[in-house]
Structures are given as C-alpha cells and as structure tokens.
Amino acid sequence: MSKPKAMYGISRIDDEIYRTHAWRVSLRRQNKLLVKNFPDKTYGGKRKALLAAKAHRDQVIDQYPPTTRQQFCNAPRRHNTSGIPGVYRYAKRYKLKDGCIKEIWYWEAHWPAKKPGDFGKATFSIQRYGEKQAKALAVAAREAGVQQLKGVFWASERGTSQLTLL
C-alpha cells in the first residue's frame, strides 16, 4: 500500500478548560473505530507527540488494511433478500392492448465497473432459463464482474496519496 497523507487520521485537541493538549489518531477499519490520544505532556512536547501519533497511525494502517472493492461488494446488506449481494429477483410489468397486465420475472445481477459511477448488469429470464438456472447465471455474472475489480473501496482511499482503482 502507498504511504498515507501526512495528517490522515490525525487531529489536534487543544482544550484550555480541561487542560488537554494532545494529538488524536482516529481511524475506522472493518467497521471498528480505533481511537488513541497522544498527550504532549506524556510524550515530551507537541512535536514528539505528533511523531508518536504518526507512528501509531501507520502501524494501525499496516495491521488493518483498507477494505478492498471486492470485500465491499461482497458484504451483506440489510435490504438484501436473495442472500447474495448484488443479485435480486424482480418482475417487469407489461400492459397488453386488451388492458391486462402481464409480468415476466427475472434474476438480475449488478456490480460496480472500473470507472467510478459506472456499473455492470446482467439479466436472466426465469421464463427462458427456469428459476434455478436464471439465479445461478446471475450469481456467476456478478462473481465474474466483482473479480475484475481492483483497488480499495472509495471511502478508504482518502488516506493514501495514490491508489490504483483500475
């Protein structure tokens, strides 16, 4: 992984009321907030406390690397009902000339593309393939799309000077 930006994850606390003067390292990794303070008095001054904070921050980043795009895409979501992230079953409704409404059911897979904001998609008709095969094809298409993803999840990329997303 590339070197973090100079002050990524580090902030300054100067509170005269509570006589608190310290550097704070605050990072979120794998849905855990990791926070540690480095008081000036304990570390022998503002500069030494900052050096200790940076060393700690770098150690945390090495120990807990950022979430990759593949890991993020495979994380289960609350609203998922199929059991497979990015794969869902839905119906397209058509109104016929006689006023009747007809539904055609599909399994569809979505995944992010290489360029931010773009996505890939594959749709498989249950009428054509059958329930099991349409779902299996959607799962396979999603897995193939996610396998092509490189780099880290966009929110993790803020702390590094340069990351390859393609």
NURO-622448 format. One record per atom (N, C-alpha, C, O): residue in one letter; z, x, y. Coordinates in steps of 0.05 Angstrom, whole numbers, padded with zeros to 5 digits, always signed. Layout:
// NURO-622448
AZXY;...
***
This chain:
// NURO-622448
M+00000+00017-00024;M+00000+00000+00000;M+00000+00018+00025;M+00010+00040+00024;S-00012+00008+00047;S-00013+00024+00071;S+00014+00023+00085;S+00031+00007+00079;K+00017+00041+00105;K+00042+00045+00119;K+00047+00021+00138;K+00029+00011+00151;P+00073+00011+00139;P+00079-00012+00156;P+00077-00005+00185;P+00079+00019+00193;K+00073-00025+00202;K+00073-00021+00231;K+00100-00011+00239;K+00120-00017+00225;A+00102+00003+00261;A+00127+00017+00269;A+00151-00001+00269;A+00172+00007+00259;M+00150-00025+00280;M+00173-00042+00283;M+00172-00067+00265;M+00187-00086+00270;Y+00154-00068+00246;Y+00152-00091+00228;Y+00179-00097+00215;Y+00190-00079+00202;G+00189-00121+00217;G+00213-00129+00204;G+00239-00119+00216;G+00260-00124+00206;I+00236-00106+00239;I+00260-00095+00253;I+00263-00107+00280;I+00243-00109+00296;S+00287-00116+00287;S+00292-00126+00313;S+00318-00115+00324;S+00334-00103+00309;R+00322-00117+00350;R+00346-00106+00363;R+00366-00128+00370;R+00358-00150+00379;I+00391-00122+00365;I+00413-00140+00372;I+00431-00126+00393;I+00443-00105+00386;D+00432-00136+00417;D+00450-00126+00438;D+00465-00150+00450;D+00455-00164+00467;D+00489-00154+00440;D+00505-00177+00448;D+00531-00166+00461;D+00549-00156+00447;E+00532-00168+00487;E+00556-00158+00502;E+00581-00174+00496;E+00603-00163+00496;I+00578-00200+00492;I+00602-00217+00487;I+00616-00208+00462;I+00641-00205+00462;Y+00601-00204+00440;Y+00613-00196+00415;Y+00612-00166+00411;Y+00620-00156+00389;R+00603-00151+00431;R+00601-00122+00430;R+00586-00112+00405;R+00594-00094+00390;T+00564-00126+00400;T+00547-00119+00377;T+00522-00105+00387;T+00507-00116+00404;H+00517-00081+00378;H+00493-00066+00385;H+00483-00054+00359;H+00494-00035+00348;A+00461-00065+00350;A+00451-00056+00323;A+00421-00063+00321;A+00410-00078+00336;W+00409-00050+00301;W+00382-00057+00292;W+00384-00074+00268;W+00401-00069+00251;R+00367-00094+00265;R+00368-00113+00242;R+00341-00111+00228;R+00320-00113+00240;V+00343-00108+00201;V+00319-00109+00184;V+00320-00137+00171;V+00339-00144+00158;S+00298-00151+00175;S+00296-00178+00164;S+00268-00182+00152;S+00248-00183+00166;L+00267-00185+00125;L+00242-00188+00111;L+00244-00210+00091;L+00265-00215+00079;R+00222-00225+00087;R+00221-00245+00066;R+00203-00235+00044;R+00179-00229+00049;R+00214-00234+00020;R+00199-00226-00004;R+00205-00244-00027;R+00228-00250-00033;Q+00184-00254-00041;Q+00187-00272-00063;Q+00207-00295-00057;Q+00224-00301-00073;N+00203-00308-00034;N+00220-00330-00024;N+00249-00323-00020;N+00266-00341-00021;K+00255-00298-00017;K+00283-00290-00011;K+00283-00276+00017;K+00266-00259+00022;L+00303-00283+00033;L+00306-00270+00059;L+00325-00246+00055;L+00348-00250+00047;L+00315-00222+00061;L+00331-00198+00058;L+00338-00188+00086;L+00320-00180+00102;V+00364-00188+00093;V+00373-00181+00120;V+00394-00160+00118;V+00413-00162+00101;K+00392-00139+00135;K+00413-00118+00136;K+00415-00108+00165;K+00394-00103+00177;N+00439-00105+00175;N+00443-00094+00202;N+00450-00065+00201;N+00463-00055+00182;F+00442-00050+00222;F+00448-00022+00225;F+00460-00017+00252;F+00446-00012+00271;P+00487-00019+00253;P+00502-00016+00279;P+00499+00013+00290;P+00501+00032+00275;D+00496+00015+00316;D+00495+00041+00329;D+00519+00058+00324;D+00517+00082+00318;K+00543+00045+00326;K+00568+00060+00323;K+00570+00072+00295;K+00579+00095+00292;T+00563+00057+00274;T+00565+00067+00246;T+00546+00090+00241;T+00553+00108+00226;Y+00522+00089+00253;Y+00501+00109+00247;Y+00500+00131+00268;Y+00482+00148+00266;G+00518+00132+00287;G+00519+00154+00306;G+00499+00152+00329;G+00489+00172+00339;G+00493+00127+00338;G+00475+00124+00360;G+00452+00106+00354;G+00445+00100+00331;K+00439+00098+00376;K+00417+00079+00374;K+00393+00090+00358;K+00381+00077+00342;R+00386+00115+00364;R+00363+00128+00351;R+00367+00132+00321;R+00349+00127+00305;K+00391+00141+00313;K+00397+00146+00285;K+00399+00119+00270;K+00390+00117+00247;A+00409+00098+00283;A+00410+00072+00270;A+00381+00061+00265;A+00376+00049+00245;L+00364+00066+00285;L+00336+00058+00282;L+00322+00072+00259;L+00308+00060+00243;L+00327+00098+00256;L+00315+00114+00234;L+00325+00103+00207;L+00310+00101+00188;A+00351+00097+00205;A+00363+00086+00181;A+00350+00058+00175;A+00345+00052+00152;A+00346+00042+00195;A+00335+00015+00192;A+00306+00018+00182;A+00298+00004+00163;K+00290+00036+00193;K+00263+00040+00184;K+00262+00050+00155;K+00245+00041+00140;A+00280+00068+00148;A+00280+00078+00121;A+00287+00056+00101;A+00275+00054+00080;H+00306+00039+00109;H+00314+00016+00092;H+00291-00003+00089;H+00285-00013+00067;R+00278-00010+00111;R+00255-00028+00111;R+00233-00018+00093;R+00221-00033+00077;D+00226+00008+00095;D+00206+00020+00078;D+00213+00019+00048;D+00196+00014+00031;Q+00239+00023+00042;Q+00249+00021+00015;Q+00246-00008+00004;Q+00238-00012-00019;V+00253-00027+00021;V+00251-00055+00012;V+00221-00062+00007;V+00215-00076-00013;I+00203-00053+00024;I+00175-00059+00021;I+00164-00046-00005;I+00148-00058-00019;D+00173-00022-00011;D+00165-00009-00036;D+00176-00023-00060;D+00162-00026-00080;Q+00201-00032-00058;Q+00214-00045-00081;Q+00203-00073-00085;Q+00201-00082-00108;Y+00198-00088-00064;Y+00188-00115-00065;Y+00161-00117-00051;Y+00160-00124-00027;P+00139-00110-00064;P+00113-00111-00051;P+00105-00139-00042;P+00116-00159-00053;P+00088-00141-00022;P+00079-00168-00013;P+00065-00184-00035;P+00055-00173-00054;T+00066-00210-00032;T+00053-00228-00050;T+00023-00224-00049;T+00011-00224-00027;T+00010-00221-00072;T-00019-00218-00073;T-00032-00245-00069;T-00019-00266-00073;R-00057-00246-00063;R-00072-00271-00060;R-00072-00286-00087;R-00070-00310-00088;Q-00075-00271-00109;Q-00076-00283-00135;Q-00048-00296-00142;Q-00047-00318-00152;Q-00027-00282-00136;Q+00000-00293-00141;Q+00004-00318-00124;Q+00015-00338-00135;F-00004-00318-00099;F+00000-00341-00082;F-00016-00365-00092;F-00007-00387-00092;C-00041-00360-00101;C-00058-00381-00111;C-00047-00393-00137;C-00052-00417-00143;N-00033-00378-00153;N-00023-00388-00179;N+00005-00400-00177;N+00016-00409-00197;A+00017-00399-00153;A+00044-00411-00150;A+00043-00441-00152;A+00026-00453-00139;P+00060-00453-00168;P+00060-00483-00170;P+00068-00495-00143;P+00084-00485-00128;R+00056-00518-00137;R+00062-00533-00113;R+00076-00559-00120;R+00072-00570-00141;R+00092-00569-00101;R+00107-00594-00105;R+00089-00618-00112;R+00095-00634-00129;H+00067-00620-00097;H+00050-00644-00100;H+00030-00642-00123;H+00014-00661-00126;N+00030-00621-00138;N+00011-00618-00160;N+00018-00636-00183;N+00042-00636-00192;T-00001-00652-00193;T+00005-00670-00215;T-00009-00662-00241;T-00003-00673-00262;S-00028-00643-00239;S-00043-00635-00263;S-00029-00613-00279;S-00035-00609-00303;G-00010-00599-00266;G+00003-00577-00279;G-00011-00551-00275;G+00000-00530-00282;I-00034-00551-00263;I-00049-00526-00257;I-00055-00526-00228;I-00069-00544-00217;P-00046-00505-00213;P-00051-00504-00184;P-00081-00504-00179;P-00096-00490-00192;G-00089-00519-00159;G-00117-00520-00151;G-00135-00537-00168;G-00160-00537-00163;V-00125-00551-00188;V-00141-00567-00205;V-00130-00596-00204;V-00106-00600-00208;Y-00148-00615-00200;Y-00138-00643-00198;Y-00160-00662-00208;Y-00184-00655-00209;R-00151-00686-00214;R-00168-00707-00224;R-00171-00728-00202;R-00151-00735-00189;Y-00195-00737-00198;Y-00199-00757-00177;Y-00224-00775-00183;Y-00239-00768-00201;A-00226-00797-00168;A-00248-00816-00172;A-00265-00818-00147;A-00254-00819-00125;K-00291-00818-00150;K-00309-00824-00128;K-00316-00854-00131;K-00322-00864-00153;R-00314-00868-00109;R-00320-00897-00109;R-00347-00902-00097;R-00355-00891-00076;Y-00362-00919-00110;Y-00389-00927-00101;Y-00389-00958-00099;Y-00379-00972-00116;K-00402-00967-00077;K-00405-00996-00074;K-00434-01002-00082;K-00453-00992-00071;L-00437-01020-00102;L-00463-01027-00111;L-00475-01049-00093;L-00461-01061-00077;K-00501-01054-00096;K-00515-01074-00080;K-00503-01102-00082;K-00503-01118-00063;D-00493-01108-00106;D-00481-01134-00111;D-00452-01137-00100;D-00439-01158-00103;G-00442-01115-00088;G-00415-01116-00076;G-00393-01105-00094;G-00371-01100-00085;C-00400-01100-00120;C-00380-01089-00138;C-00374-01059-00131;C-00392-01045-00122;I-00350-01051-00137;I-00343-01023-00133;I-00341-01009-00160;I-00327-01019-00178;K-00354-00986-00162;K-00354-00971-00187;K-00340-00944-00182;K-00344-00932-00161;E-00324-00935-00201;E-00311-00909-00199;E-00322-00890-00220;E-00326-00898-00243;I-00326-00866-00212;I-00334-00844-00230;I-00312-00823-00228;I-00308-00812-00206;W-00300-00816-00250;W-00277-00797-00250;W-00287-00768-00254;W-00306-00763-00269;Y-00273-00749-00241;Y-00280-00721-00242;Y-00254-00704-00245;Y-00232-00713-00237;W-00258-00680-00255;W-00238-00659-00252;W-00250-00639-00233;W-00273-00631-00235;E-00234-00630-00213;E-00244-00612-00193;E-00225-00588-00190;E-00201-00591-00192;A-00237-00565-00185;A-00222-00540-00181;A-00228-00529-00153;A-00251-00530-00144;H-00208-00520-00139;H-00211-00507-00113;H-00197-00479-00114;H-00177-00476-00128;W-00208-00460-00099;W-00196-00434-00096;W-00205-00422-00070;W-00227-00428-00061;P-00189-00404-00058;P-00198-00391-00033;P-00221-00371-00039;P-00222-00359-00060;A-00239-00368-00020;A-00261-00349-00023;A-00253-00323-00010;A-00231-00320+00001;K-00271-00304-00011;K-00265-00277+00000;K-00260-00278+00030;K-00242-00264+00040;K-00276-00294+00044;K-00272-00296+00073;K-00250-00316+00080;K-00250-00338+00069;P-00232-00309+00098;P-00211-00328+00105;P-00222-00354+00116;P-00241-00354+00132;G-00211-00376+00107;G-00221-00403+00115;G-00242-00415+00097;G-00245-00439+00097;D-00255-00399+00081;D-00275-00409+00062;D-00261-00415+00035;D-00239-00405+00030;F-00274-00431+00019;F-00263-00437-00008;F-00286-00442-00027;F-00308-00450-00019;G-00279-00438-00052;G-00298-00445-00074;G-00289-00471-00087;G-00266-00479-00085;K-00309-00484-00099;K-00303-00511-00111;K-00322-00515-00134;K-00345-00507-00133;A-00311-00528-00155;A-00328-00536-00178;A-00318-00563-00187;A-00294-00568-00189;T-00337-00581-00193;T-00331-00609-00201;T-00344-00614-00228;T-00367-00607-00233;F-00329-00628-00246;F-00338-00634-00272;F-00333-00663-00279;F-00310-00673-00278;S-00354-00678-00285;S-00353-00706-00290;S-00340-00712-00318;S-00348-00701-00338;I-00321-00730-00317;I-00308-00738-00342;I-00327-00755-00359;I-00327-00753-00383;Q-00344-00770-00345;Q-00364-00786-00359;Q-00384-00768-00375;Q-00391-00775-00397;R-00391-00746-00363;R-00410-00728-00376;R-00398-00710-00397;R-00409-00707-00419;Y-00374-00698-00391;Y-00362-00678-00408;Y-00339-00689-00426;Y-00332-00676-00445;G-00328-00711-00418;G-00304-00721-00432;G-00280-00710-00417;G-00281-00690-00403;E-00257-00723-00421;E-00232-00716-00407;E-00224-00687-00411;E-00220-00672-00392;K-00221-00680-00437;K-00211-00653-00444;K-00230-00631-00435;K-00221-00611-00423;Q-00255-00634-00440;Q-00274-00613-00433;Q-00278-00610-00403;Q-00280-00588-00393;A-00278-00632-00389;A-00281-00631-00359;A-00257-00616-00347;A-00260-00600-00329;K-00233-00622-00357;K-00209-00609-00347;K-00210-00579-00354;K-00204-00562-00337;A-00218-00572-00379;A-00219-00544-00388;A-00240-00529-00371;A-00235-00506-00364;L-00262-00541-00364;L-00282-00528-00348;L-00272-00524-00319;L-00277-00503-00307;A-00257-00543-00309;A-00246-00540-00282;A-00225-00517-00281;A-00224-00501-00263;V-00208-00516-00302;V-00188-00495-00304;V-00202-00467-00306;V-00194-00449-00292;A-00222-00465-00322;A-00237-00440-00325;A-00251-00432-00299;A-00251-00408-00292;A-00262-00451-00285;A-00275-00445-00260;A-00255-00435-00239;A-00261-00416-00225;R-00232-00447-00238;R-00211-00439-00220;R-00201-00411-00227;R-00199-00394-00209;E-00196-00405-00252;E-00187-00379-00260;E-00207-00357-00253;E-00200-00336-00244;A-00233-00363-00257;A-00254-00344-00250;A-00255-00339-00220;A-00259-00316-00212;G-00251-00360-00204;G-00251-00357-00175;G-00228-00341-00165;G-00231-00324-00148;V-00204-00346-00176;V-00180-00332-00168;V-00181-00303-00176;V-00171-00286-00162;Q-00193-00297-00199;Q-00195-00269-00209;Q-00210-00252-00189;Q-00206-00227-00189;Q-00228-00263-00173;Q-00244-00248-00154;Q-00229-00241-00129;Q-00239-00225-00113;L-00206-00253-00125;L-00190-00249-00100;L-00178-00221-00100;L-00167-00212-00120;K-00179-00208-00077;K-00167-00182-00074;K-00148-00183-00050;K-00149-00201-00034;G-00130-00164-00048;G-00112-00162-00025;G-00087-00178-00028;G-00080-00188-00049;V-00073-00181-00005;V-00048-00196-00005;V-00051-00222+00011;V-00070-00226+00026;F-00032-00240+00006;F-00031-00265+00020;F-00030-00260+00050;F-00015-00242+00058;W-00044-00276+00066;W-00047-00271+00095;W-00020-00267+00109;W-00018-00251+00128;A+00000-00282+00102;A+00026-00280+00116;A+00039-00253+00110;A+00055-00244+00126;S+00033-00241+00088;S+00045-00215+00081;S+00030-00192+00095;S+00041-00170+00096;E+00007-00197+00105;E-00009-00176+00117;E+00000-00168+00145;E-00009-00148+00156;R+00017-00184+00158;R+00026-00178+00185;R+00040-00152+00188;R+00038-00139+00209;G+00053-00142+00167;G+00069-00118+00169;G+00054-00093+00162;G+00067-00072+00162;T+00029-00094+00157;T+00015-00069+00150;T-00007-00064+00169;T-00019-00083+00181;S-00013-00039+00173;S-00033-00032+00193;S-00061-00039+00184;S-00078-00046+00200;Q-00067-00037+00158;Q-00093-00045+00148;Q-00092-00052+00118;Q-00081-00036+00102;L-00103-00075+00111;L-00104-00083+00083;L-00132-00092+00077;L-00145-00103+00094;T-00140-00087+00053;T-00167-00096+00045;T-00165-00124+00034;T-00150-00129+00014;L-00179-00143+00045;L-00180-00170+00035;L-00204-00176+00019;L-00205-00197+00005;L-00224-00159+00019;L-00248-00164+00004;L-00249-00147-00021;L-00268-00149-00037;
***
